[in-house]
Amino acid sequence: MSNPTTRNTVDLYSRLLQLTGVTFTPSIESTLTKPQKRQLANNLLFLLLHNYGSEERYIKPSNVHFVLDKEGRKMVRYHVLIREESVIQGAPVHKREEALAGLRAVVERAVFVQTRLEPKEPESS
């Protein structure tokens, strides 16, 4: 019998691969390569589980969505939503096909911040 937490993680990862255009055809417009999209899905999975998931609170894969938002006249960005709550906003970009790259930049920065080790303070003598 499989662990429900593991099953949910696999289902959520599959959903993120669909949303980033790795396993869904037709693919969404993007300047990212397939390996870059897969890495974006990996990083999103980490952030979503680290910040919003727990053993008591599953993230239902069908509740995760990407929404393309137009900012002003010329800027667009992706939002990652869990149900109706925007949990991650991509960087604003000028072209629709660059929006996934804008999301990737924000997600990679967030992963770096959450995984970096705090430097030890020097011991005073």
C-alpha positions in Angstrom: 0.0 0.0 0.0 1.5 3.4 -0.9 1.9 6.3 1.4 -0.9 8.9 0.8 1.7 11.7 1.2 3.9 10.2 -1.5 0.9 9.6 -3.8 -0.2 13.2 -3.4 3.3 14.5 -4.1 3.5 12.4 -7.3 0.0 13.6 -8.4 1.0 17.2 -7.7 4.3 16.9 -9.6 2.3 15.4 -12.6 0.0 18.4 -12.5 3.0 20.9 -12.4 4.5 19.1 -15.4 1.2 19.6 -17.3 1.0 23.3 -16.3 4.6 24.0 -17.4 4.0 22.4 -20.7 6.3 19.4 -20.3 3.6 16.7 -20.6 0.7 18.6 -22.0 0.1 19.1 -25.7 -0.3 21.6 -27.1 2.4 23.2 -25.1 2.0 26.7 -23.7 3.9 29.5 -25.4 7.4 29.7 -23.8 11.0 30.5 -24.5 12.0 27.8 -22.0 13.4 24.5 -23.1 11.8 21.2 -21.9 14.6 20.6 -19.3 14.1 24.2 -18.0 10.3 23.6 -17.7 11.0 20.3 -15.9 13.3 22.1 -13.5 10.7 24.8 -12.9 8.1 22.0 -12.1 10.7 20.5 -9.6 11.3 23.9 -7.9 7.6 24.7 -7.8 6.9 21.3 -6.2 9.5 22.1 -3.5 8.1 25.6 -2.8 4.5 24.5 -2.7 5.1 21.5 -0.4 7.6 23.5 1.8 5.3 26.5 2.2 1.7 25.3 1.8 1.6 21.5 2.2 1.9 19.3 5.3 0.9 15.8 6.2 -2.4 17.2 7.6 -3.1 19.5 4.7 -2.7 18.1 1.2 -2.5 20.3 -1.8 -5.1 18.8 -4.2 -3.4 18.8 -7.6 -6.6 20.0 -9.3 -6.6 23.1 -7.1 -3.2 24.3 -8.6 -3.5 26.6 -11.5 -1.4 29.0 -13.6 -3.1 32.3 -14.6 -1.6 34.7 -17.1 -2.2 38.2 -16.0 -1.8 41.4 -18.0 -0.3 44.3 -16.0 -0.8 47.7 -17.5 -0.7 47.9 -21.3 2.4 45.9 -22.1 3.5 43.7 -19.2 2.3 40.1 -18.5 3.1 37.7 -15.7 2.1 34.2 -14.5 0.5 33.7 -11.1 0.5 30.3 -9.4 -2.8 29.8 -7.6 -3.9 27.2 -5.0 -7.7 27.4 -5.4 -8.3 31.2 -5.6 -5.2 32.2 -3.6 -2.2 33.6 -5.5 0.8 32.0 -3.9 3.6 32.9 -6.3 3.8 35.8 -8.9 6.2 35.6 -11.8 8.3 38.6 -12.8 6.5 40.9 -15.2 7.8 40.6 -18.8 6.9 42.3 -22.1 6.1 39.2 -24.2 3.6 36.4 -23.5 6.1 33.7 -24.5 8.6 35.1 -21.9 6.1 34.9 -19.0 7.1 31.3 -18.0 10.7 32.5 -17.8 9.6 35.3 -15.6 8.0 32.8 -13.3 11.1 30.7 -13.4 13.3 33.6 -12.2 11.1 34.3 -9.2 10.8 30.6 -8.3 14.5 30.0 -8.5 15.2 33.0 -6.3 12.7 31.8 -3.7 14.3 28.3 -3.7 17.7 29.8 -3.2 16.5 31.9 -0.3 14.8 29.0 1.4 17.6 26.5 0.9 20.7 28.5 1.6 22.5 27.9 4.8 22.9 30.7 7.2 26.6 31.5 7.8 27.9 30.8 11.2 28.9 33.8 13.3 32.6 33.7 14.3 33.1 32.7 17.9 34.5 35.5 20.0 37.4 34.7 22.3 
